Structure formats: structure tokens, C-alpha cells
Amino acid sequence: MVDLTALLADMAAESEQLDALVAALPPEGWARSTPAPGWTVAHQIAHLAWTDEMARLAATDVEAFFASIAAAPDPTRLVDDGAESFLAPPAELLTRWRDGRTALAAILAAMLPGEKIAWYGTRMSPASMATARIMETWAHGEDVADALGVTRTPTDRLRHIAHLGFRTLGHGFAAHGRPAPTAPVRLELSAPDNTTVWEFGPADAADRVTGPALDFCLLVAQRRHRADLALVATGPVADEWLDVAQAFAGPAGAGREPTGVTG
């Protein structure tokens, strides 16, 4: 059984790590461009604040949540427009993000076992929503860190993202218009301590992916191209998975272009 309290603690810790990166930035730091085209550091934080608000709305007023989707003038720009709508001066934006993530955590903690939250194209348990928020906060934190020239130390919180990446294997194929594979895939990842191995999937699967957990998380969050990562795919299904993997809901992401530099 998933320990929701521990998940929420990790969700808070992931947010606090990113918060520490941006809290003392001068205005020009918030305006710095990130690897996401057209997005500044402020856009990254505004997106997280907007998504927390959408999750809060989905958990407390599902009709208003769906109404917000229906009212979107351009569904293809829902995420970009959401981030734009939450942009504000740095101090105001930071407060909005902090208050929103705290409110969402309290709502998730109070939900009853078995309750589901409507989301974009799916429904999520409180634990799944917390895991998704960890993934998104970490992923957008990577964009912020890249913009600021900071290398973050990987933590064991990556296990949540790795597990989510494994569970969404079929979604990655579907999002790219491909049939979900029927062959099982084994995932073996070296944890940040360089000693522990995180294992997912049947041990006897012919198709498998191996490599650093950090690299797999960068792949499924679409923060690096597979060509820049030290991941090894064995078997046709595993190889195709590395082309379509995404741990986030919704349509296929654009991903990142290869840089020729292996992490």
C-alpha cells in the first residue's frame, strides 16, 4: 500500500529544493530563458502554480475544472496560456506558488481511500497525483537549474519518477499513435547512491532498459533526448519505448533535440 504521507513529504521536499533556487533571484534571474522555447524561469514557476491550482480545482470542484478546459480559447495552448495567466512580479508569483502547493497537499491528505481526481484524459488517485506533482516539479526544476547553470544532486525521490515512467509505458506509445506493446519490459536502474538497483517489471523479460535512474527520469520527463543519455535498450519494444516515453498526461510532448553530449 502506498504511503501517502511519505509521498506528500517528498512532494514538499521537491518543491522546497526548487524554491531555494529561485527565492533569492533578482528580477533579471526570473526573466532568464530556460530550455523550454519561449519560457523564462518565471514561466516555469507560473506553470507549476497554475497546475497546482488546476489539481486543487479538479479535486474540489470537478464541474469547474471541466468548465475551465471547455473555456480554453485554444486547447493546443492550454499549458502555455495557463502559465501566462499566472505570471506576476516575482514576490507575488512565489507566494502564489507556495500557497497553492500547500493547499493542494492538504486536500490530497484529506481525501478518502479510493477517491479519484479527474485529470486531463484520465483519473488519478491522491497518491498518483502527488507522484505526478513530484515529477513535474522535478522536471521544471531541471529547466530552471539549466537556465541558472546549476547542477542539482539527484535524490532518492527520483524513484517516484522512475516508477511513474515505467507505469506509463503504454501511454507513451498511445500518445504517439502507436499500439501499446504486449511484450513485457524489464527496467533496471542504478540509483543515485550508485549501489542500489531499482527494478521494475518481470526479471525474465526479453526486452529491457538499463542505465542510470537520473537518465531514465530525464528521458520520461522529456528533458533530454535519448541520444544524450546512458540508457541501453535490449529488444525492439524497449528500443521503441525510448523514442516515445513520457511520464506526463496528455498528448505527445515535443521532447528535446539531441545535443551530442552524453550526461
Secondary structure, 3 states (H helix, E strand, C coil): CCCHHHHHHHHHHHHHHHHHHHCCCCHHHHCCECCCCCCEHHHHHHHHHHHHHHHHHHHHCHHHHHHHHHCCCCHHHHHHHHHHHHCCCHHHHHHHHHHHHHHHHHHHHHCCCCCCEEECCEEECHHHHHHHHHHHHHHHHHHHHHHHCCCCCCCCCHHHHHHHHHHCHHHHHHHCCCCCCCCCEEEEEECCCCCCEEEECCCCCCEEEEEEHHHHHHHHCCCCCHHHCCCEEECHHHHHHHHHCCCCCCCCCCCCCCCCCCC
